[in-house]
Amino acid sequence: MNLRDEKITCIGVVGSGAMGIGIAQVAAVAGCRVFVYDNNAAAMERARTNLGSALNKLQEKGKLSDAGAILNNVSFVDSVAALKECGLVIEAVVENPDVKKNVFREVEKVVSDACVLATNTSSLSVTSIAAVCAKPERFLGIHFFNPAPLMALVEVVPAIQTQPELVEEICNLMKDWGKTPVVAKDTPGFIVNRLARPFYGEALRILEEGIADIATIDWAMTEIGGFRMGPFTLMDFIGHDVNYVVTETVFQAFYYDSRYRPSIIQKRLLEAQWLGRKSGKGFYNYAAGTAQPEPIKNVTLGQQIVDRIVAMLINEAVDALYLGIASAADLETAMTKGVNYPKGLLQWCDEWGADYCLRRLDCEYNLYHDDRYRASFLLRKHAFENKKFL
Ligand SMILES: NC(=O)c1ccc[n+]([C@@H]2O[C@H](COP(=O)([O-])OP(=O)(O)OC[C@H]3O[C@@H](n4cnc5c(N)ncnc54)[C@H](O)[C@@H]3O)[C@@H](O)[C@H]2O)c1
């Protein structure tokens, strides 16, 4: 059910960095009038240039008929006051709670009571930002993935104050924009950043324990596991500044649950500013002409690595289902569309059998006596009852 008779067609975007300008592009290409505001004039100028060239490239590829007309529909404005006509304002400023809260205090002074307010935060509590608004019932999270024009997935995250009907209205709007929305509870990491933690964390444990080196783990996860990138290649690609901070934030937000414990190896890379591809060095060395480490292509070892990491990923997905973070269908969509997993984790569990997955985790738990390997209650239940998830 939509709250409004008319569709939202005028969009405000606050913050014109990588995410803000990507979101502006998505809305503009979908036919919306867009107003972009950034408090850094130079950043906004860069964003305008980048948007122009992105739209021109799409036109050259035949994916747009009139890049100029779309660009004309995007106004770069020098104050929040210019957002007054917007029906939806999406904030994509730096990941700092105080800065974000101040943005919404200012926006709420100028927009109408009907305007929907949204944050693109990756890691902050949507509820805590909503709490500073005079009308928190019109506030929610709309979490796009990077790069927003290319990634289909959008996590729609109602705060506990959000008017329930708004969730469906925004999901419909995202579909109109060509996106695939999933609904996630306002909990740390929402769906993707929560479920994906073991992809990195368990790979780092295997490395720390000396079971295999980075090249072998990456080989196993791509060649045997079917993932597009191995964990170490992917961490280097995301950047250790971003990936480590997400892990640490999720770990703290879950009251230091050992399932999400960060790795000292990764912290040292961050401290050395070996951030990955963008700094030329991370787990791998990207300097031209550098020989890359060769994997040990031992299929038995490779299968053990895949099983250990995938069992942990499945356990996260099952536990998220158990705790009502999202529906089974949305959990599957999130991981296949948000991080391009070869299949959904619940489907993976069904193919393995809950019993096999449980035995895999219990084996780790008995060996390590570490709480991170505790199986979700729902996985244990499904194993005992021999049930499938899908
Ligand atoms: N980069 C990603 O992969 C990614 C993915 C999903 C969500 N996010 C989230 O999106 C948000 C933005 O991330 P980003 O990567 O685009 O950051 P960014 O650093 O590229 O851009 C942030 C922009 O906000 C502007 N800004 C800062 N304070 C402002 C204010 N008070 N008013 C107006 N503009 C202000 C800055 O000038 C900058 O241009 C963050 O909350 C981040 O967690 C990022």
The ligand as a Gaussian input file, in Angstrom:
#p B3LYP/6-31G(d) Opt

LIG

0 1
 N       31.304000       3.441000      -0.288000
 C       30.592000       2.345000      -0.141000
 O       30.970000       1.241000      -0.593000
 C       29.262000       2.419000       0.547000
 C       28.287000       1.457000       0.285000
 C       27.025000       1.559000       0.881000
 C       26.781000       2.612000       1.765000
 N       27.775000       3.522000       2.032000
 C       27.443000       4.622000       2.962000
 O       27.122000       5.763000       2.184000
 C       27.530000       6.951000       2.875000
 C       28.464000       7.751000       1.991000
 O       29.557000       6.972000       1.623000
 P       30.548000       7.392000       0.431000
 O       31.442000       6.237000       0.211000
 O       29.772000       7.980000      -0.690000
 O       31.359000       8.566000       1.169000
 P       32.258000       9.721000       0.496000
 O       33.271000      10.060000       1.531000
 O       32.684000       9.335000      -0.872000
 O       31.221000      10.956000       0.344000
 C       30.662000      11.627000       1.418000
 C       30.302000      13.030000       0.944000
 O       29.543000      13.668000       1.983000
 C       29.907000      15.036000       1.990000
 N       29.526000      15.598000       3.286000
 C       30.120000      15.428000       4.478000
 N       29.438000      16.086000       5.446000
 C       28.394000      16.707000       4.836000
 C       27.339000      17.528000       5.286000
 N       27.233000      17.860000       6.579000
 N       26.448000      17.976000       4.380000
 C       26.570000      17.661000       3.073000
 N       27.546000      16.887000       2.592000
 C       28.448000      16.399000       3.455000
 C       31.400000      15.027000       1.719000
 O       31.830000      16.297000       1.250000
 C       31.513000      13.933000       0.678000
 O       31.419000      14.451000      -0.640000
 C       28.144000       6.472000       4.185000
 O       27.159000       6.476000       5.167000
 C       28.571000       5.046000       3.861000
 O       28.643000       4.230000       5.008000
 C       28.988000       3.463000       1.432000

